[in-house]
């Protein structure tokens, strides 16, 4: 164990050395008594432990502690002093110094050192675990972003297939039925043709709605127009009154931010139709103060804590992760019997990932 002893008294240094030998430590110890020498030694050598007198000529141990380069490089630091009071020692520990011991109580030095080294090792392990957790969360966020991009691309591919294959076939069938209707005057046949045309028109409308949900090309007309279409379609489909308000119909945001806002509103409305049991939905759009905000509020039954945190609650979790991919965040405000608000906030000047920009292409 490499020990640095910040001490101006040779006698006290010898007493500390004797106490260390008596404790059975394997060690080398270096004494230094000036701040300049202390900084030079700690800059050149990685010590396992620093023992320091509190008061030295022209400076204190706190000055030496504060002058150490960076927090993560600081070795365990123990005050050994006969002049520091308990209040000052406690204040020093609050600054980050590991422990203190009176010079006339060196019999406890072994215990203090062992405890300090153990706590220091625990702190290092915790920092490593925190770093691994942060790296894991970063990888998870990157994977979530990649997954969202892949999903949007797959949706766009499916929408194109529906448009090109199914849409084209339905349009051709409609033309053929129209030709048959014009060239056949049989009443029974006309009735069947009309029924077929009605079903065909329903299929065309369904395919267009599915394509719009898969790939919101209406975003090309702007976020307000896209959310307005969502609100109108939702009200027509569910019968729930839906009110849209915006501070501007020309909300300026990148494609990835617009897509995130659109998908958040879409998922929120889906949740409302499934679970809210409400009679009114209000959607607020705003880009005030450089932050795009999308708020979807209903007057339904609300969401219980159990429902909010159940393992299968992937919808809200997915919205949280999607918001992170564009530097935003999601807040959910709910109370049983008092409705739910889902609020997406995205700074409009935040950096974005290029891959996300391609997701609605």
TIZA-302256 format. One record per residue (C-alpha): z, y, x; residue in one letter. Coordinates in pm, whole numbers, padded with zeros to 5 digits, always signed. Layout:
BEGIN
ZYXa/...
***
This chain:
BEGIN
+00000+00000+00000x/-00104+00338+00145x/+00160+00601+00078x/+00136+00974+00142x/+00472+01148+00181x/+00471+01524+00122x/+00794+01616+00300x/+00900+01882+00553x/+01222+01702+00657x/+01181+01427+00916x/+01526+01293+00827x/+01442+01263+00459x/+01114+01097+00553x/+01300+00835+00758x/+01541+00771+00470x/+01251+00713+00232x/+01079+00483+00484x/+01400+00282+00523x/+01435+00252+00142x/+01078+00126+00116x/+01138-00138+00385x/+01459-00247+00217x/+01269-00291-00110x/+01032-00530+00066x/+00711-00329+00014x/+00416-00389+00244x/+00305-00034+00319x/+00180+00230+00557x/+00321+00579+00513x/+00184+00914+00632x/+00394+01228+00630x/+00245+01574+00574x/+00426+01902+00521x/+00156+02165+00461x/-00067+02216+00159x/-00375+02233+00381x/-00289+01903+00549x/-00213+01745+00214x/-00552+01843+00071x/-00735+01727+00382x/-00566+01385+00378x/-00617+01328+00005x/-00980+01432+00043x/-01043+01188+00328x/-00826+00891+00226x/-00763+00713-00100x/-00387+00669-00126x/-00214+00423-00358x/+00093+00643-00405x/+00214+00996-00333x/+00583+01073-00285x/+00657+01445-00274x/+00950+01676-00220x/+00958+01945-00485x/+01009+02252-00266x/+00821+02295+00061x/+00762+02603+00278x/+00532+02835+00081x/+00444+02599-00205x/+00577+02332-00440x/+00476+01980-00531x/+00325+02121-00852x/+00089+02332-00642x/-00014+02020-00452x/-00063+01826-00775x/-00275+02099-00931x/-00489+02125-00616x/-00589+01758-00623x/-00963+01736-00696x/-00998+01565-01034x/-00766+01391-01274x/-00927+01047-01246x/-00893+01048-00866x/-00526+01142-00862x/-00308+00854-00738x/+00039+00791-00884x/+00261+01089-00797x/+00642+01072-00778x/+00873+01365-00710x/+01156+01298-00463x/+01380+01600-00454x/+01734+01713-00433x/+01669+02065-00561x/+01477+02019-00886x/+01669+02026-01210x/+01612+01779-01491x/+01437+02036-01713x/+01194+02124-01433x/+01135+01755-01365x/+01054+01688-01730x/+00817+01987-01732x/+00645+01844-01422x/+00597+01509-01598x/+00439+01692-01891x/+00186+01831-01643x/+00088+01478-01548x/+00320+01386-01260x/+00426+01027-01311x/+00801+01029-01239x/+01084+01187-01042x/+01388+01068-00851x/+01678+01249-00688x/+01695+01204-00310x/+02055+01086-00332x/+01946+00800-00561x/+01697+00622-00333x/+01846+00285-00436x/+01635+00316-00750x/+01315+00392-00556x/+01183+00036-00583x/+01219+00030-00962x/+01063+00374-01001x/+00765+00284-00782x/+00701-00049-00957x/+00720+00115-01299x/+00491+00399-01189x/+00232+00162-01042x/+00239-00052-01356x/+00191+00249-01584x/-00084+00383-01358x/-00267+00049-01372x/-00232+00046-01750x/-00378+00396-01767x/-00674+00292-01550x/-00736-00012-01769x/-00717+00205-02081x/-00965+00453-01934x/-01202+00169-01849x/-01163+00027-02199x/-01228+00372-02347x/-01538+00409-02131x/-01663+00066-02238x/-01594+00153-02601x/-01779+00484-02568x/-02072+00306-02403x/-02069+00044-02677x/-02066+00312-02948x/-02353+00489-02773x/-02552+00166-02760x/-02475+00106-03127x/-02590+00457-03218x/-02910+00408-03017x/-02969+00074-03188x/-02906+00231-03529x/-03162+00501-03448x/-03412+00243-03329x/-03350+00033-03639x/-03403+00330-03870x/-03728+00412-03692x/-03844+00050-03719x/-03754+00041-04089x/-03946+00362-04160x/-04251+00234-03973x/-04239-00094-04164x/-04204+00095-04492x/-04506+00307-04402x/-04707-00006-04316x/-04616-00171-04647x/-04700+00149-04837x/-05043+00160-04671x/-05108-00203-04766x/-05009-00134-05127x/-05236+00170-05134x/-05532+00007-04965x/-05517-00344-05117x/-05320-00342-05441x/-05405+00017-05533x/-05772-00037-05464x/-05777-00359-05665x/-05598-00200-05960x/-05842+00092-05958x/-06137-00149-05956x/-05991-00348-06247x/-05941-00024-06441x/-06309+00064-06390x/-06420-00281-06505x/-06198-00266-06814x/-06339+00076-06893x/-06695-00060-06863x/-06613-00353-07093x/-06452-00118-07345x/-06762+00102-07354x/-06997-00194-07403x/-06803-00393-07658x/-06734-00275-08012x/-06541-00576-08138x/-06212-00449-08284x/-06001-00745-08170x/-06147-00718-07820x/-06080-00343-07815x/-05716-00404-07906x/-05675-00651-07621x/-05854-00415-07384x/-05622-00129-07480x/-05317-00348-07423x/-05458-00449-07085x/-05528-00083-06997x/-05171+00010-07089x/-05028-00266-06869x/-05268-00173-06592x/-05164+00191-06611x/-04800+00081-06591x/-04879-00128-06280x/-05061+00166-06119x/-04765+00393-06190x/-04521+00135-06052x/-04726+00091-05733x/-04741+00468-05685x/-04366+00495-05735x/-04302+00212-05487x/-04534+00375-05232x/-04353+00706-05273x/-04016+00538-05218x/-04144+00352-04916x/-04325+00642-04754x/-04236+00987-04893x/-04569+01156-04829x/-04447+01433-05060x/-04239+01552-04761x/-04564+01699-04636x/-04509+01959-04909x/-04159+02036-04782x/-03807+01907-04830x/-03745+02105-05148x/-04054+01961-05318x/-03961+01609-05211x/-03602+01630-05337x/-03723+01799-05656x/-03953+01500-05715x/-03657+01267-05648x/-03439+01455-05896x/-03706+01464-06166x/-03789+01094-06126x/-03419+01004-06126x/-03351+01199-06447x/-03654+01049-06621x/-03563+00696-06515x/-03187+00705-06584x/-03146+00973-06850x/-02876+01141-06637x/-02911+01519-06628x/-02995+01620-06271x/-02979+01980-06147x/-03131+02092-05816x/-03034+02419-05650x/-03149+02558-05315x/-03103+02883-05126x/-03475+02865-05046x/-03774+02656-05145x/-03903+02683-04788x/-03644+02493-04583x/-03765+02479-04226x/-03671+02159-04043x/-03836+01897-03826x/-03987+01580-03974x/-03696+01361-03864x/-03437+01595-04016x/-03634+01620-04340x/-03664+01242-04357x/-03290+01196-04297x/-03211+01452-04569x/-03454+01287-04810x/-03323+00936-04747x/-02964+01057-04786x/-03042+01214-05124x/-03234+00901-05224x/-02949+00666-05130x/-02692+00892-05297x/-02891+00889-05622x/-02928+00511-05600x/-02550+00478-05568x/-02503+00713-05865x/-02733+00505-06085x/-02554+00183-05988x/-02187+00278-05982x/-02103+00633-06092x/-02118+00601-06472x/-02175+00977-06494x/-02357+01225-06717x/-02444+01495-06462x/-02570+01504-06102x/-02600+01824-05901x/-02799+01850-05578x/-02753+02147-05344x/-02992+02225-05056x/-02917+02495-04800x/-03018+02596-04449x/-02763+02878-04419x/-02618+02963-04076x/-02854+02727-03896x/-02722+02412-04064x/-02918+02208-04314x/-02684+02089-04588x/-02762+01838-04860x/-02489+01783-05118x/-02518+01533-05404x/-02232+01554-05656x/-02172+01355-05973x/-01907+01375-06245x/-01858+01000-06261x/-01568+00763-06206x/-01541+00821-05832x/-01500+00565-05554x/-01170+00391-05482x/-01041+00345-05126x/-01095-00028-05164x/-01459+00021-05259x/-01511+00279-04984x/-01386+00050-04708x/-01500-00289-04830x/-01697-00487-04568x/-02015-00486-04779x/-02023-00104-04815x/-02328-00070-04591x/-02496+00209-04789x/-02249+00483-04694x/-02211+00345-04341x/-02587+00347-04302x/-02598+00713-04408x/-02330+00795-04148x/-02533+00626-03874x/-02859+00785-03989x/-02698+01130-03979x/-02584+01069-03619x/-02941+00994-03507x/-03036+01358-03570x/-02707+01510-03450x/-02560+01546-03798x/-02262+01409-03987x/-02180+01286-04336x/-01875+01366-04548x/-01778+01177-04862x/-01538+01345-05101x/-01424+01132-05394x/-01137+01075-05629x/-01106+00810-05896x/-01203+00959-06229x/-01317+01289-06076x/-01662+01210-05934x/-01806+01192-05585x/-01972+01434-05344x/-02186+01316-05053x/-02250+01598-04807x/-02495+01576-04518x/-02483+01848-04251x/-02737+01876-03968x/-02751+02162-03715x/-03112+02275-03711x/-03112+02354-03339x/-02982+02014-03228x/-03178+01797-02987x/-03365+01511-03148x/-03506+01182-03036x/-03884+01172-03011x/-03898+00829-03173x/-03753+00967-03491x/-04031+01222-03518x/-04281+00941-03557x/-04096+00761-03835x/-04270+00922-04133x/-04616+00920-03981x/
***
